[in-house]
Each structure stands twice: as C-alpha cells, then as structure tokens.
Amino acid sequence: MSRKKFCFVWIFTLLLTWTAVCRAQSRRYFQVQPDVIEDRLHLYHGKDAERRVTLTRLFEEVGCIGDRLEVQMVEKADAPNVICTLPGSTEEVIVVGAHFDRVDKGDGVADNWSGASLLPSLYQSLSSEKRWHTFVFIGFSDEEEGFLGSKFYADHLTKEELASIQSMINLDTLGLDSTRVWASRSNPDLVSLLDEVAASTKLPLDVMDVEHVGNSDGSSFRRHNVPVLTLHSVTPGNIKILHSKKDKFSAIHLDDYYDSYKLIVSYLVTLDDYDWDRSQ
C-alpha cells in the first residue's frame, strides 16, 4: 500500500470512528442513577447459587423476562449461567459478560459481583431504544474454577452462532480504581474505539495488562476467534485485594465504579452504531 493510500485509509477510518462516537452520544439511553448502581452492588451476599438467584431477579426487575431470560445448566459447575437477551434489528450479536462466582476468602464484591451486578443496569440502559445489534448479557458461573461457565457457553455455540458474534465485552473486577483495559488480550480495533469514547465523554481510561494475575472469561471466546475487550480496575496498588479478605464492599471506590458504568454504556451504544465493514 502506498503512503498516500495508507493516509487516506487511516483518515477515513478515523472519520468513521468519530462519526460513530458522535452519533452514539447523540442517541439517548436510560442512565441508571448512582444510588441504584450502588444498591445492586450491595447485593453481593451469599454463595454462588444464591448470587445466581439474585442476578436472575435483578434481570427480571429491569424487564428481562419470558423468553429473553434463560438459565443455562453448565456441566460440573456449582451454578448455571444466567443469559439475558436484548433483541436488536439484526442477528448480529454483541456479548457482554461477567462472572458472578467468588472465592471463599472475602466477600467477592470486586471480583466479581462488581461486573455481574452491572449487567442488569446495562440492559436497562440499552433497552430504552431499539438497537441494531442483539445484545446478550451473560452472568458466567465458575470462572474461578477454570472458566467453566464461559467455556461451556462458547463451546456449545454453532459455527453460525459464533460467526454472528461481532464482539465480546468482558467485565471483571471493577470499582477498585478507574477503568482499565487489558489491551494485550483485547482486540486492537475495540481498544481504539474505546479510547475515542473515553476521550469524547471525558471519562478516565488507562491500560493495565494483567497477565501475571491470571486469565479471564474473555479467553473462552478468544479461542474461537471472537474479538474480545476486557475491562477491569486492577493496579499494582490494589492487586492484593483480589482473592483475599480485603475484597469487601469498603474496597470499592463508588465514584470510579459509576464512571466505569457510564463509560461502558457509552461504549456499547457506540459499538452498536459502528460499521466495521466500512472501516476495513
């Protein structure tokens, strides 16, 4: 590719990105208030089975009922996956996932009720308008036992179902600090679009790769070549909170957590509008 053609493609892609961001920001979505986000985070109590019941109830309370809400039994897991579908104008799918299981130490508020309890709020926000993509919000079971829930879900999709997934947004351990993206294990195009949304909304975003910590549910989709973006809030200063008695509600920075919610919902609206075919 010539330098002139490369510059044209780069400028064209940049214009498409900014167009999608601006169009998305002009579209309305229902903004869940901070006290509601906090109240849902407060419902972290119980073992995995109890948390699954709570998550199911939260989905029902925001209108995800009937055939939109599914409980998927998972082999060898302590609890099933919870799947809430928001139908769009097309069968192209964006998956938004977070595991709800916890380790025995601590209360598992950051890791990962912070991600799981945000899923119903994101559904509530996006369901205020008709969307282009079909959004599938999934509470995964047994991430701490080897990603059993996400692996079961991804491995049991047909080739056609996998091909329909445009991206998978993975939420794992939010609210310990401002939003971080695990860039080294995220799709570069998804990261670039996130950068644009953060800049346009003036919400904080940093890169923090956490390979030394372990892995996350996004890996279950990456192995099927699904573009993944993983968001978290882990830093060198708070990493010891994970899998410890320090993982309690008091560890959450509520302002940072609400900023993460606002960034994620703005990003999902933008992602819904973005035309990846035209950007190639």
Backbone torsions as a table, in degrees:
resi	resn	phi	psi	omega
1	MET	NA	131.4	179.3
2	SER	-68.9	159.6	179.7
3	ARG	-62.4	-38.0	-179.8
4	LYS	-64.9	-43.5	179.9
5	LYS	-67.7	-39.1	178.8
6	PHE	-60.0	-44.6	179.9
7	CYS	-62.4	-40.4	179.4
8	PHE	-63.3	-45.8	-179.7
9	VAL	-62.9	-41.3	-179.4
10	TRP	-63.9	-44.4	-180.0
11	ILE	-66.1	-40.7	-179.8
12	PHE	-63.5	-43.5	178.2
13	THR	-63.2	-41.6	179.3
14	LEU	-62.7	-41.2	178.9
15	LEU	-65.0	-39.7	177.8
16	LEU	-63.3	-40.7	179.8
17	THR	-63.1	-49.4	-179.0
18	TRP	-65.6	-34.5	176.7
19	THR	-62.5	-44.5	179.1
20	ALA	-63.9	-42.6	-179.9
21	VAL	-62.3	-48.1	-178.5
22	CYS	-64.4	-41.8	-179.9
23	ARG	-65.1	-40.6	-179.9
24	ALA	-65.4	-40.3	-178.6
25	GLN	-69.2	-23.7	177.9
26	SER	-80.7	-19.7	177.8
27	ARG	-80.3	144.0	-177.3
28	ARG	-87.7	148.0	168.5
29	TYR	-142.0	157.5	-178.9
30	PHE	-77.4	121.9	-179.8
31	GLN	-94.0	112.7	178.0
32	VAL	-70.1	136.2	-174.8
33	GLN	-76.8	154.1	-176.4
34	PRO	-56.0	-37.9	-177.9
35	ASP	-67.4	-31.1	177.9
36	VAL	-71.8	-43.2	176.5
37	ILE	-58.3	-43.2	179.8
38	GLU	-66.2	-42.7	-179.9
39	ASP	-60.1	-40.8	179.7
40	ARG	-68.8	-34.1	176.5
41	LEU	-67.2	-31.6	-179.4
42	HIS	-66.7	-12.4	-176.7
43	LEU	-90.6	36.4	-175.5
44	TYR	-79.2	-10.3	-169.0
45	HIS	-64.6	152.7	171.9
46	GLY	102.7	167.4	175.1
47	LYS	-77.7	-179.1	-174.2
48	ASP	-56.8	-43.8	-178.1
49	ALA	-63.0	-39.3	178.7
50	GLU	-69.1	-38.8	178.6
51	ARG	-66.1	-34.2	176.3
52	ARG	-62.6	-43.2	178.9
53	VAL	-62.9	-43.0	179.3
54	THR	-62.6	-44.5	179.8
55	LEU	-62.7	-42.4	177.4
56	THR	-59.4	-43.6	180.0
57	ARG	-64.4	-39.7	178.8
58	LEU	-63.5	-40.0	176.1
59	PHE	-62.2	-43.7	180.0
60	GLU	-62.3	-39.4	-178.0
61	GLU	-65.4	-26.4	179.4
62	VAL	-96.0	9.2	172.9
63	GLY	100.8	4.8	176.3
64	CYS	-88.0	93.9	-173.4
65	ILE	-135.5	175.7	177.2
66	GLY	63.9	-137.6	-176.9
67	ASP	-76.3	-1.6	174.6
68	ARG	-78.5	-20.6	-175.2
69	LEU	-113.6	127.0	-175.4
70	GLU	-134.2	142.2	171.0
71	VAL	-108.2	119.7	-175.9
72	GLN	-106.0	114.7	178.1
73	MET	-67.2	139.0	-176.3
74	VAL	-121.5	126.1	-179.6
75	GLU	-58.9	133.5	175.2
76	LYS	65.8	11.9	-179.0
77	ALA	-100.1	155.2	179.4
78	ASP	-74.3	-22.2	-177.9
79	ALA	-150.0	160.2	177.9
80	PRO	-81.6	165.3	168.4
81	ASN	-73.5	150.4	174.7
82	VAL	-113.9	120.9	-172.6
83	ILE	-121.9	123.0	178.4
84	CYS	-121.7	123.3	-175.8
85	THR	-110.0	129.7	173.4
86	LEU	-108.0	102.7	-175.7
87	PRO	-63.2	141.7	176.5
88	GLY	-113.5	-169.9	179.5
89	SER	-75.6	-18.2	-179.3
90	THR	-129.1	175.1	176.7
91	GLU	-94.1	6.5	173.2
92	GLU	-71.2	135.8	-167.2
93	VAL	-118.4	139.9	166.3
94	ILE	-117.6	120.3	178.4
95	VAL	-94.3	133.1	173.9
96	VAL	-122.2	115.9	-173.1
97	GLY	-128.4	154.6	175.8
98	ALA	-159.5	139.0	179.5
99	HIS	-85.5	144.9	-178.1
100	PHE	-106.3	-7.4	-179.1
101	ASP	-76.5	166.3	-174.8
102	ARG	-142.7	163.3	171.8
103	VAL	-87.5	170.5	-175.8
104	ASP	-71.3	-33.6	-178.9
105	LYS	-75.0	140.3	179.4
106	GLY	71.7	-169.0	-179.0
107	ASP	-105.4	-3.2	178.4
108	GLY	62.3	35.4	-179.1
109	VAL	-76.2	-53.5	177.6
110	ALA	-68.9	-48.4	-176.6
111	ASP	-110.2	89.9	4.7
112	ASN	-144.2	41.7	174.1
113	TRP	-65.1	-24.5	177.9
114	SER	-60.3	-37.7	177.2
115	GLY	-80.0	-45.7	-175.6
116	ALA	-64.2	-44.8	-176.5
117	SER	-71.6	-12.4	177.1
118	LEU	-81.4	-21.3	-176.3
119	LEU	-58.9	-46.9	177.6
120	PRO	-62.0	-34.1	178.1
121	SER	-67.2	-37.7	177.8
122	LEU	-67.6	-40.5	174.0
123	TYR	-59.3	-46.8	-179.5
124	GLN	-59.2	-41.7	-179.0
125	SER	-66.4	-45.5	-174.3
126	LEU	-78.7	-24.8	-176.5
127	SER	-74.8	-2.2	-179.9
128	SER	-72.8	-18.5	178.1
129	GLU	-138.3	157.9	175.7
130	LYS	-69.6	133.8	-178.5
131	ARG	-109.5	155.3	178.1
132	TRP	-72.0	-51.0	179.5
133	HIS	-83.0	156.5	166.3
134	THR	-86.6	123.5	179.4
135	PHE	-97.8	131.1	177.7
136	VAL	-118.2	112.1	-179.7
137	PHE	-97.9	125.6	-173.7
138	ILE	-128.9	125.0	167.9
139	GLY	-92.0	111.4	-175.5
140	PHE	-88.7	141.0	175.0
141	SER	-92.5	156.2	167.7
142	ASP	53.0	40.8	170.5
143	GLU	-63.6	-37.4	-177.2
144	GLU	-70.7	-12.5	-179.9
145	GLU	-105.8	23.3	178.2
146	GLY	104.0	31.5	175.4
147	PHE	59.0	38.0	-174.7
148	LEU	-60.2	-44.2	-176.9
149	GLY	-66.2	-48.4	-177.7
150	SER	-69.7	-37.4	177.5
151	LYS	-63.5	-44.2	-179.0
152	PHE	-61.7	-45.2	-179.2
153	TYR	-61.6	-52.2	-175.7
154	ALA	-66.9	-40.2	-177.0
155	ASP	-69.8	-21.2	-178.8
156	HIS	-98.6	9.1	173.1
157	LEU	-81.8	145.8	175.3
158	THR	-74.9	167.7	176.7
159	LYS	-58.9	-38.7	179.5
160	GLU	-67.0	-41.1	179.3
161	GLU	-66.3	-41.3	177.0
162	LEU	-63.2	-41.3	-179.1
163	ALA	-65.4	-25.6	-178.2
164	SER	-78.6	-15.8	-178.3
165	ILE	-79.7	112.9	-179.7
166	GLN	-78.3	-32.1	179.8
167	SER	-166.5	158.2	175.4
168	MET	-126.2	121.0	179.8
169	ILE	-103.7	117.8	-173.7
170	ASN	-107.2	124.7	-178.7
171	LEU	-111.4	118.0	-175.5
172	ASP	-146.5	108.4	176.2
173	THR	72.6	79.5	178.9
174	LEU	-108.4	160.0	170.8
175	GLY	89.7	-5.1	175.1
176	LEU	-77.4	-20.9	178.4
177	ASP	-164.4	-169.6	177.0
178	SER	-68.5	169.9	-172.5
179	THR	-67.3	133.8	173.9
180	ARG	-120.3	150.5	173.5
181	VAL	-115.3	135.4	176.5
182	TRP	-84.8	82.5	-168.2
183	ALA	-67.3	-37.4	-175.6
184	SER	-67.3	-19.9	177.9
185	ARG	-119.3	26.1	175.9
186	SER	-123.5	154.6	178.4
187	ASN	-66.4	128.2	-176.6
188	PRO	-57.4	-38.4	179.5
189	ASP	-65.9	-38.7	177.9
190	LEU	-66.7	-36.9	177.9
191	VAL	-66.9	-41.9	-179.9
192	SER	-62.0	-42.6	178.5
193	LEU	-65.3	-37.8	177.0
194	LEU	-62.7	-40.8	177.2
195	ASP	-57.8	-42.6	-179.3
196	GLU	-66.1	-40.5	179.9
197	VAL	-66.7	-42.7	178.9
198	ALA	-61.3	-40.8	179.4
199	ALA	-66.2	-41.9	-176.5
200	SER	-71.7	-31.3	-179.4
201	THR	-93.4	-7.3	-178.7
202	LYS	58.9	37.4	176.5
203	LEU	-104.4	143.3	-174.4
204	PRO	-68.0	142.2	176.9
205	LEU	-153.7	131.7	175.9
206	ASP	-133.0	165.1	175.1
207	VAL	-99.9	130.5	174.0
208	MET	-145.3	106.1	177.6
209	ASP	-86.3	133.0	-171.0
210	VAL	-126.9	43.4	178.4
211	GLU	-57.3	-33.4	-177.0
212	HIS	-70.4	-15.1	179.2
213	VAL	-80.8	-38.2	-177.0
214	GLY	149.6	-133.8	-178.4
215	ASN	-140.3	-175.0	-178.5
216	SER	-151.3	177.2	-174.4
217	ASP	-62.3	-20.4	178.0
218	GLY	-58.4	-28.1	-178.9
219	SER	-62.9	-29.9	179.7
220	SER	-65.8	-25.4	179.1
221	PHE	-95.0	-34.2	178.3
222	ARG	-60.9	-35.7	179.7
223	ARG	-66.8	-14.6	174.4
224	HIS	-104.6	14.8	177.6
225	ASN	64.6	28.6	173.2
226	VAL	-86.9	130.4	176.8
227	PRO	-61.9	128.0	-174.2
228	VAL	-122.5	145.1	170.2
229	LEU	-129.9	123.6	179.1
230	THR	-111.2	126.3	179.6
231	LEU	-113.9	143.2	-178.1
232	HIS	-157.0	-167.5	178.3
233	SER	-143.6	24.0	-175.7
234	VAL	-78.6	136.1	175.9
235	THR	-134.4	165.9	175.8
236	PRO	-57.7	-27.3	-178.0
237	GLY	-80.2	-22.1	-176.8
238	ASN	-118.3	2.9	-173.3
239	ILE	-61.9	-28.1	-178.2
240	LYS	-72.4	-9.6	176.2
241	ILE	-68.9	-33.1	-177.4
242	LEU	-63.2	137.3	176.5
243	HIS	56.8	37.1	178.4
244	SER	-138.9	172.3	178.0
245	LYS	-67.5	-11.1	179.8
246	LYS	-80.0	-10.1	-180.0
247	ASP	-79.0	79.3	-179.4
248	LYS	-126.3	172.8	-179.1
249	PHE	-59.2	-34.3	-178.3
250	SER	-65.4	-16.3	178.9
251	ALA	-77.6	-16.1	-176.3
252	ILE	-81.4	132.4	171.3
253	HIS	-92.8	103.8	-170.6
254	LEU	-63.4	-35.0	177.6
255	ASP	-64.8	-43.0	177.4
256	ASP	-64.3	-40.0	-179.5
257	TYR	-63.3	-42.1	179.7
258	TYR	-70.0	-35.5	174.4
259	ASP	-61.5	-38.2	177.5
260	SER	-63.3	-43.8	176.5
261	TYR	-56.9	-47.8	-177.6
262	LYS	-63.6	-40.8	179.1
263	LEU	-66.1	-43.4	-177.5
264	ILE	-65.5	-44.6	-178.6
265	VAL	-68.2	-36.7	176.0
266	SER	-64.3	-38.4	179.5
267	TYR	-66.8	-42.2	-179.4
268	LEU	-64.7	-39.3	176.9
269	VAL	-64.1	-41.9	178.3
270	THR	-65.7	-43.8	179.4
271	LEU	-61.5	-36.3	178.2
272	ASP	-63.6	-34.4	-178.0
273	ASP	-85.2	-20.7	-170.7
274	TYR	-72.6	133.7	-179.7
275	ASP	-99.6	94.8	-177.6
276	TRP	-66.3	-33.4	-179.1
277	ASP	-61.0	-42.7	-177.7
278	ARG	-73.1	-19.0	-177.3
279	SER	-85.0	-10.3	-178.1
280	GLN	-74.5	NA	NA
